[in-house]
Amino acid sequence: MRVLLINHFPLEGSGSGTYTRDVAAYLLKKGHAVCAVFPENLEPDRPTGLQCLPVFFNGCRADALPFNFPCFTTHPRSAMTFADLSQEQLRAYLASFDQAIGQAIESFKPDIIHSQHIWLLSYLAAKRNVPNIITAHGTDLMGCQKWPQFKPFADQAAAGANRIITISKNNHEATLAAFPQIAAKTKLLSNGYNNDIFYPQPVDRPTLLASYGVPYAGEKTVLFAGKLTGFKGVDVLLRAAALYEGSGAPASAGAESGPESEPGSRPPAASAPAAPAARAIVTVIAGSGDEDANLRQLAQDLGLRSTYFIGHRSQAELRALYSASDVFVVPSRNEPFGLVALEAMACGLPVVATNQGGLVDFVTNEVGTLADCGPEAIAAAIIKELGVITSSPEHRSEVAQYALGHYSMTHYIDELEAVYRDVLSNR
């Protein structure tokens, strides 16, 4: 099979970028030919055998567009959003990708096009006379709500797709609410993580953490990895850290904590924990985004003494960090899926997650704790999971086996191939 993958983002630095890269790598392993069209502002690093037709941005070379690639929130290499595009820039963006997609179709001759996001590039792909599917990643739905001027592009993309893949029960319902006309051609297929990259790795924790400027003397380690943007709820984690660090700062200190938990959501895992001894827990924040400066200021306002920001990290670095931590936290206010949680679990790390969005599909009592999106509930769940990992060291292996047995990309790609074959056979 010849598969053309299209994404609005580079092949690293975002959930859909990671997904695209992983799908490409696993399709290639199974003998398929794969080509990818995506934006870049650097020369891309690519999986072996992947044909790439990047559209270059930010003046990184002579033929590059003179502005950076747009995002739904932010990207480690771009803070520009789709709403920031002028009309002239939007026309240039669409024309450049339309040309790249046309070139890929002419030279690569794909059997099927697989676009990421019900958005601008899937709109362009739908105009071509090639069977096409779209994966709805969730940020596209947020984009339609924030910027209704782009909704007509998304409507045409959805109408022209042969199949639309949703990534969680919550994402499936939200997609159908936004595009009710596509119900008959929608397929729920939970994401898979790259099991060639994420697995338990022996690490020297003091040395590893010291390399990121985190002093370590036997404390428990709580980790967050992801975009530092509003819906990810990192401010909630910082307020939880104020509780388990025992800094004395109230949970309401600093900026507002954002929306309250949804009515009818699950009750907190337990009451707010008593503050442990100083430096009993260190909290590591890996990521970048538009809220970076605000979150650092909030950590200072809260008086946090054992919380460290270490910036955006590569997947290989994250594998080591997952393996060197005790609990992973996903404090999102709304999470369409939560691939980083699976990656952490694959490395044997139990997860504390909010009972929001796609996380409820796979964070079970056996591998972690679901809690309300509030500081007290998150802090209590973290203390609970630290207790489990301390009393049952073998629990890490159980968590890793759960992820590998249910959500590996090895399994996922078989199901994705079946979707491709079904679309081609019913064309």
N, C-alpha and C positions, 0 to 999 in steps of 0.2 A: 504494500500500500504506500502511496505517496501522500504525505500529510504536510500541509502548510499551516504553521502556527502563527498567529498574529496577536500582539499584545501592545497596550498603550504604554508599557514601561519596560526598562531594560531587564535582562535576565537575572538580575539580583537586586536586592534592596527593597523588595516589596513582596507581599504574599503571592500575588498573581505572577510576578516575575519569576519567583522561585518555582511556582507550580509549572510555568511554561518550560523552564529549563529542565525540571525533573521529568515532565512528560516527554520532552524531546529525547533526553538521555535514555529513558526506558523503552521508548519506541525504537530508537536506534539499536538497542541491545537485542530487540526481538526481530531485527532484520528489515524494518521499514525504512524508507527514505524520508528525511525530514528537512524542511526548510523553515526559517523563521524570519518574520518581519517585525521590527520593534524599534523604538527610539534609542539613541545613544548620544552621549557627549564625551565618550572615551572610545578607544579602540576596544571592541568587545572581546572578553574571554569567553570561549564557547566550548560546549561538549565536543569531543572528537567525532567527526563525521557530520556534524550539523552544518548545513548550508545556511548562511546568514545574509540577509539584505537589510541592514540597519538604515534608518533615516537619521542623519546626524544633526545635532542641535548645538546651540550655544557657541557657534563659531569655532568649534574644535578642529575644523579643517576647512579648506577653501570652499567646498560645496555644501557646508553645513548651514542650516537655518540660523539666523542671527539671534534667536531667542532660545531659552531653555525649554525642554519638554514639559508639558503641563501634567498636573497630577490631580487626584481627588482631594488629597490632604497635602502631604509632602512626601518627598523621597530623599534619601541621603545625598543625592546629587542634584536635586532641584526643589526649590521652594515655590515654584510657579504653579498656580492652579488653572484649571480650564476657564474659570471665570475671569482670570487675568488676561486672557487672550484678547487682543484687539480684533476687529473684524478682518483687518488685513492679515494678521498673524493666523487667525483661524482658517482663512482661505489658503494661505501658504501651507499650513499644517495638513489640511485635507488633500490639497493637490500633491504634496510630496508623498504622502502615504498611498494615495490612489495610484501614483506612478510606480511606487515600489511594489504594491500588490499586483498591478498589471504586469510588471517585469517578472515577478515570481511566477505568475500563472503562465506567462509565455515561455519562460526558460525552464522552470521546474516541472510544469504540467501536473499539478496536484490532482489526486483523486478526490480529496476532501479538504475543506478549510475549517480549521478550529480556532475561533477567535475568543479572546478573553474580554469580558465585560459587554453588557448590552449598551453600547455606546457608539462613539464616532467611527472607530475602525471596523467594528462589526457591521455598521451601516454601509461602509464602503465595500466590505466583503459580500454583503447580501446583494449588491447590485451586479455581481459577477455571475456568470452562468456555470457555477461550480457548486456542488452540494456543500452546505456549510452548517456548522453547529457553533453554539456560543456557550461558554461557561459564565454564569452570573456569579460574580464574586462578592457582591454585597455593596461595595463602595460605589458601584455604578448606580444602584438604587438610591443610595444617599445622594449621589450627584443629581439624579432626576428631581429629588425633593428640594435640594438647595438651589439648583439652577434650572428652573423650568424651561428656559430658552433652549436647552439641549434635549428636552424630552422628545421633540419630533424626530430627531436622529435616532434615539433609542427605540421609539415606536416602529420606525421603518426597519431598524435592525431586527427587532423581535419578529415583525411580520414576515421578513424575508428569510429567516432561519429555518432550516429543516428540523432541527432539534435544539432545545435549550437545556443545558445541564445546570441543576441547582446543587448546592454543596452541603446543605443541612436542612432539617425540617423547618426551622425558622426562616432560612433564606428562601426555601421553596414557597412558603406561604407569602412572604413579602414580594417575591417575584410575581406570583399570580395576582396579588393585589394591585401591583403596578401595571401588569400587562395581562388582564383577564382573558384576552383573546387567544393566549398561547397554551391554555391548559392541556390540550390534546397532544401537544408535542414537547412537553416538559418531562425531564427525567431527573429524579433525585439520585445523586451519586456522591457519597461522602468523599472528601479529599483523602489522598494518601500522602505519607511523608517519604522522603528519600532514605531508604534503609541502607543504601551504600554509604551514606554520609553520617547518619545519626544512629549510634549504638553506644553501649557503655564503654568508656575509655578510662584506663588507669591514669590517674593524674596525681601530681604532687601539689596538693591544694595550697599550702603556704607559698610555694614558689610561683604557681600560676596567678594567684590573687595579687601577690606582690608586684607582678609584672604589669598589673593594671592600676597600681597605686593603692591597693586595698591591703592594709596591715591585717594579719591573721594570726591568732593565737588560740586556735581550737574552738572558736565560736561556731554556732550553727549559721548556715548561709542561706539567705532567701534571695531568689533571683527573679528579675523581670527582664524580658527581651522583647523589643518591638518598637513601633513608632511612638514617639513622644507627641501625641496629639490628643485632642479632647476626649474622643469616644473610647480611648484605650484606658482611661481611668487611673493613670499613674498617680494623680493627686490623691486618690482614695488610698492607694498603697502607702504613700508618704504619711498620711494621717494615721493609717494603721501602724506604721513603724513608730510613730510618736507614742503609741500606746505600748507596744511591746519593748521599745527601748526604755520606756519609763522616763521620757524627757521632761515630763511635767507639763508639756504643751497640750492644751485641749484639742480635741479632734476638729474643732471649728476654726482653729487658728489659720491665719493666712487667707488666701483666696477662697471663694465659695467652692464647695465640693461638687456642685453640679446637681443634676436632677435627682430627685428621690427615687428609690426603688419602685418598680411598677407595682400597683395594687395586685394582691393575690400572689406575689412571688413568695418563694420559700422563706421560712423564718431563718434568722441567723443561726450559724452552726452552734453557737453557745454565747453566753454573756461575755462582755469585754474581759480580757484576761488581766490578771494581776501583772504588774510590770516585773520582768525578770531582772536579774542583776545586770549592772552596766556591762555593755558589750557582750552579753550572752548571745546576741544575734547580730549579724551584719547583713545589710541589704544592698544588693548590687543591681544597678539600673543600667542595662545595655540597650542603646538605641539613640536615635536622633529624631528631630522633628520640630514643628513650629512652636511647641510648648516647652522646648528645652530650657530657655532662660527663665520662664515663669516657674517651672518645676524646681529648678535649682534655688530660686529665691524662696519658694515655699518650704523647701527642706531647711533652708537657713532660718526662716521665720518660725518653723516648728522646733528649732533647736536640736535637730537630728545630729547625733554624734557618730553614728555607725552606718551611715548611708552614703553610697558612692556612685557617682555617674561615670561610666566608662566609655560612652559613645557607641556609635554603630560598630558591629563586629561581624566578621565573615562567618560562613556556616561552619568551617573547621574550628574557628575560635569558639563558636557557640557550643559545639559538641563537647569541647573541653570544659567550658563553663557549666554546662548542664551536669556533666559528670562530677564536677567539683562542688556542687551545691547540694542542699538538703531538701528544699522545697521550691517549686516554680509557681509564680503567681500570675494569673491573668485577670486583672481587676476591671475588665472592660464594662462600659455602660451598655454597649451593643456590639456584639462580635458575630459577624456572619458565619464564621467557622472557628478559627483559632488554630491554624496550622502549627504555630510555635509550641502550643501545648502538647501536640502529638510528638513533635521533635524532642521536647524535653522528656516526655514519658518514654520514648524510645531509648533514651540514655539512662533510664532507671529513676527518673525524678518524679515523685508524686506531685500532683497539681492541685493548687487552690484556685478555683475559678468562680466567677459570678454566674448566677443562674439566669444568664441572658443569652439569647441568640443560639448559635450552633454548639456552644460548649456543652450544653446539657445532653447532646447526643452521645458523647463519648467519655465525659468525665464522670465515672461511676464511683460508688463508695469503695470499690476495690482498689482504685488507683488514685483517689483524691477526695476532695470535698468541694461541693457547690455551696455558695453562700450569697446572701444579699450583697448588692453593690454599696456597701457602707463601711467605714473604718472599723467599727467594733466587730462586725461580722467577719470581715476579712482577717483582722488580727486574731480573733478566736480560732478561725479555721487554720491559720498558719501555725498557731501554738499546738492545735490538735494534731496536725500532720507531722510536726517536728517530734511530737511524742511517739507517734507510730513508727517513724523512721529510726528513732533512738531505741525503742524497745524491740523492734523487729528488723534487724539489718538485712534480712533476706527479702524484705518487701521491695527493695529496689529491683531485684531480678524479676519479681512477679509483675511489676509495673512495665518493665521493658518487654517482657514476653507478651503481655496484653497488647501493647502497641504493635509489636511485630506480627502477632497472630491475626489482628483485625484490620489494621490500617496501613500496612506497608505499601509502597508504590508498586512492588512486585505484584500484589493482588489487584491493586487499583487499575493497573494498565490493562489487565485482562478484561476488566469490565468496560473500560473505555474503548478498547478494540471492538467489543461487542456492539457498542453504540455506533461506532463508525460503520461496521458491517451492516447493521440494521438500516441506517440512513441510506447507504449505497444500494442495498437490495430493494428498498421501497421507493427509490426515486422515480 
